[in-house]
């Protein structure tokens, strides 16, 4: 994150680097979570079929629960990113442009 | 069957055609520049673009195909639904902002930004056109046989009607008309899906679990469990996942929509809306598929023909009567039109912007000439799509849609990502990676059971003895890492001063857009 005392410094280049690094960190972390979530699910589907077929309640198996969670989770991750970008990233970029 | 010449279906179809042609007439008067033709002048709002992205992406396979797989196999259909969604967050985190700020009309703008224009544009055009043609063939053949089934119209006539309608939308109305066709279609499709799912759930106390339990009572618990429908082996399923996730993030017609909105923020928001719409729709399809299993029955669906594709329409007939059946048939038709129009437009952008302007004309061609080339390319692609649709009648081309995703993942995604994040990435590496990604995917699928067994009809036992045999039906797990490896290896053995020195300028432009890219540097 940008430290508040640096914002007013006219050090455009280092501030650009800081925002850019921060942005990459958020984008890469969220992508890693997304990839882990999806391929975790697919690996279980591919290699742990009996476990995934466990019936948790009438009409609900583990694979249905996890599958629906991946769909909802994908949307939530997008939402987290958009909220972060709108609240923190965009204002920080605007501060540099002035 | 009564699908043939259902008068309500035909009425809905004419209403849709009249509406979309009216919009095309309106859009044609606002389509005078290339920016308007390819990007609707950048004046589409995030909300509209979100719906249009959903309209571009949700093919007839999403409603008819996946519902059919769920009706006959149960849970396995959800694997496709999930696969079609998980690429969207990746677009949002890694792709959309650089794309919007660096590009003009195509994703090749981004790859070629720091690199030598001509070789990169030619390679990107090969990758893009391969994806688009494969996808178009799959769509056209599905369209022809579905319209035959839904409206009783002969196959060749259906393909020609779809090809002509899409030609009119694109050639006169460009991106603006295409966007509105996609928005209308996506709204109709979501509405149809929602009503159909609700009409099913009414029978089960509005509780999906009661519906799934009823299916398990009738057809056994296996319908709620992973089956073997999706992929032959475990690794094959992972390979399917790689292709769907990274292929979605690199589909040319989807990426192109990033240029239709005014700025990065709107582009980002439109991906969020699209993800929400597509995700909700797939959850509805899961209910619809199980609804058809319990209320219509897999046997009746198979008997209706079309390889299980009639599950959703037959369910509509059962729970909503003839009128709703006609509505769902018309929605399925609108769906196909919107998808082929989007595909065609992105193919035209590649031919005109990448090949004509940046390769033939060296980056400088008058607006009028560009529009003329774009319109000639539209006719050419439409004629090609219709002819291929007719040539492939009755062939098993279902694999081509999946292959299009795999080629996008292997050819487009590595080059797109590396050009944004890696300073050392060079022209030779981009070209090599795109070509290796495209041709290795095509070769692998030709040597796999997908082509050898499903298309050529050879026996699995016989081909699996051959030394060249590839056991996986989905190539992306091999072809995408291969493409990355080639890109990295070639970059390391080549040097490109210009590409490295403009990396910093590119990063500034990704953050600030075209106007802020020339900020002072120390």
Interface residues (C-beta under 8 A of the other chain):
Chain A: X12 X13 X16 X19 X20 X23 X24 X26 X27 X28 X30 X31 X34 X35 X38 X39 X41 X42 X43 X45 X46 X47 X49 X52 X53 X55 X57 X58 X59 X60 X61 X63 X64 X67 X68 X70 X71 X72 X74 X75 X77 X78 X79 X81 X82 X85 X86 X90 X93 X96 X97
Chain B: X75 X78 X79 X81 X82 X85 X86 X88 X89 X90 X92 X93 X94 X208 X209 X210 X211 X212 X213 X214 X215 X216 X221 X222 X224 X225 X226 X231 X233 X234 X235 X236 X237 X238 X241 X245 X265 X268 X269 X271 X272 X275 X276 X279 X282 X283 X286 X421 X507 X508 X511 X512 X516 X519 X520 X521 X522
